Amino acid sequence: MSTEQPAQTTPDVVKAEAEAAEKALADLRRDFIGYRIWRATRWDGRLGDWVASLHDPRAGVDPTVIASNPAALREALVHEGERAKNPRPRTR
Protein backbone atom coordinates (compact mmCIF):
# COMPACT_ATOMS: atom_id res chain seq x y z
CA MET A 1 0.00 0.00 0.00
CA SER A 2 1.35 3.39 -0.96
CA THR A 3 1.99 5.87 1.83
CA GLU A 4 2.19 8.85 -0.52
CA GLN A 5 -0.14 11.72 0.25
CA PRO A 6 -2.09 13.29 -2.63
CA ALA A 7 -0.57 16.54 -3.81
CA GLN A 8 -2.08 19.51 -1.99
CA THR A 9 -3.15 22.54 -3.99
CA THR A 10 -1.58 25.67 -2.58
CA PRO A 11 -3.62 28.85 -2.10
CA ASP A 12 -1.42 30.58 -4.69
CA VAL A 13 -2.29 27.96 -7.33
CA VAL A 14 -6.00 28.20 -6.51
CA LYS A 15 -5.85 32.01 -6.74
CA ALA A 16 -3.99 31.89 -10.06
CA GLU A 17 -6.52 29.42 -11.51
CA ALA A 18 -9.43 31.57 -10.33
CA GLU A 19 -7.88 34.70 -11.86
CA ALA A 20 -7.26 32.89 -15.16
CA ALA A 21 -10.87 31.66 -15.21
CA GLU A 22 -12.20 35.16 -14.51
CA LYS A 23 -10.07 36.59 -17.33
CA ALA A 24 -11.25 33.85 -19.72
CA LEU A 25 -14.87 34.57 -18.76
CA ALA A 26 -14.41 38.31 -19.32
CA ASP A 27 -12.74 37.67 -22.69
CA LEU A 28 -15.56 35.38 -23.83
CA ARG A 29 -18.19 37.91 -22.76
CA ARG A 30 -16.35 40.68 -24.62
CA ASP A 31 -15.90 38.63 -27.81
CA PHE A 32 -19.38 37.05 -27.96
CA ILE A 33 -21.82 39.78 -27.03
CA GLY A 34 -24.80 37.91 -28.52
CA TYR A 35 -24.58 35.42 -25.63
CA ARG A 36 -24.97 35.42 -21.88
CA ILE A 37 -21.92 33.46 -20.68
CA TRP A 38 -21.34 32.00 -17.24
CA ARG A 39 -19.99 29.03 -15.29
CA ALA A 40 -22.41 26.33 -14.22
CA THR A 41 -22.41 25.21 -10.60
CA ARG A 42 -21.75 21.53 -9.93
CA TRP A 43 -23.71 19.42 -7.46
CA ASP A 44 -20.95 19.94 -4.87
CA GLY A 45 -21.02 23.74 -5.19
CA ARG A 46 -17.83 24.05 -7.24
CA LEU A 47 -17.75 25.75 -10.62
CA GLY A 48 -18.29 23.39 -13.53
CA ASP A 49 -18.98 23.67 -17.25
CA TRP A 50 -18.83 26.85 -19.28
CA VAL A 51 -22.25 27.84 -20.64
CA ALA A 52 -23.40 30.31 -23.29
CA SER A 53 -27.08 31.19 -23.74
CA LEU A 54 -28.02 32.77 -27.07
CA HIS A 55 -29.67 36.20 -26.84
CA ASP A 56 -29.11 37.46 -30.38
CA PRO A 57 -30.19 35.04 -33.13
CA ARG A 58 -27.69 36.66 -35.49
CA ALA A 59 -24.87 35.33 -33.27
CA GLY A 60 -25.67 31.63 -33.44
CA VAL A 61 -28.18 28.86 -33.99
CA ASP A 62 -28.32 26.65 -30.91
CA PRO A 63 -29.99 28.30 -27.90
CA THR A 64 -27.46 26.91 -25.41
CA VAL A 65 -23.84 25.91 -25.88
CA ILE A 66 -21.98 24.02 -23.13
CA ALA A 67 -18.29 23.15 -22.98
CA SER A 68 -15.89 21.83 -20.35
CA ASN A 69 -13.35 24.65 -20.66
CA PRO A 70 -13.12 28.19 -22.05
CA ALA A 71 -11.13 27.20 -25.15
CA ALA A 72 -13.73 24.62 -26.14
CA LEU A 73 -16.54 27.12 -25.55
CA ARG A 74 -14.76 29.72 -27.69
CA GLU A 75 -14.35 27.18 -30.50
CA ALA A 76 -18.02 26.19 -30.28
CA LEU A 77 -19.17 29.82 -30.32
CA VAL A 78 -17.03 30.59 -33.37
CA HIS A 79 -18.67 27.61 -35.08
CA GLU A 80 -22.10 28.89 -34.02
CA GLY A 81 -21.30 32.26 -35.58
CA GLU A 82 -20.39 30.55 -38.85
CA ARG A 83 -23.62 28.55 -38.76
CA ALA A 84 -25.64 31.73 -38.19
CA LYS A 85 -24.17 33.31 -41.34
CA ASN A 86 -25.44 30.49 -43.56
CA PRO A 87 -29.01 30.90 -44.75
CA ARG A 88 -31.44 28.53 -43.08
CA PRO A 89 -33.82 26.51 -45.23
CA ARG A 90 -37.37 27.79 -45.11
CA THR A 91 -40.18 25.58 -43.92
CA ARG A 92 -43.81 25.96 -44.84
N, C-alpha and C positions, 0 to 999 in steps of 0.2 A: 504494500500500500504506500502510495506516495505521501510524503509529509510536506510537500510544497504547498505554500499558501497561494491562493489566486492573487494575481497582480491587483494592487489597490490603485484606484484612480485618484490622482492628487487634485486638490481644489484648483490648482492652476490649469490643469488639463481640462477640467470641467468648465471652468470660466472661459478658456480659449474656444472650446467647442460651442458653448452657448453664444459667444460673440460672433463666431463664424456663421452659425445658423441664423442669427439675427440679421447679419449682413446679407446672407443669401436670400432671406425672406424679403428684405427691403429691395434688393436688386430685382427679384422676380416681380414684386409689386410695381416697381418703376417701369420695367420693360413690358409688362403685360397688363395694361390698364383696363382692358376689357373684362378682367377677371377679379374676383375677390379671392385672395390667396391666404391660406393660413396653415397651421400645423394641427393635425387631428390629435386628440387626446386618447391614449391607450387605456385599457381597462384598469391598469395599475396607477393611472394618474400621470405617467410620463408622456412626453411628446412622442408622437408616432409619425404616420405618413404625412406627406405634403399634399395639400388639396387645393384645387382651383375650381371655383364655381363661376360659370359663364354669366356675364351680365350684359355683354354687348354681342349680339349675334353676328356682327361683322368680324369678331375676333376669333371665332371658332365654331364648331359644330356640336360636339358633345357637351351636355350641360354641366358635367362634372368630370374632372380629370384628377386622378390620384396616382401618386408615385412614391417610391420609398425614400428618395433623396432629392435634393434640389436640382442636381444636374439632370436626372431623369425627368423631373417635372418640366424643366426648361425645354428639353428635347421634345416632350409630348406637346407642349404649348406651341412650339414652333411648327410642329406638324399640324396642329389644329388650325393655326393661322393659314397654312398652305391649303388645307381642306376648305376653309371658309372662302378662299379666293376662287375656287372652282365652282362653276354654276351647278346648282342642284337640279336634278330632273324634276319636272313638274308632274304633279299627280292631279287627277280629275277630282 
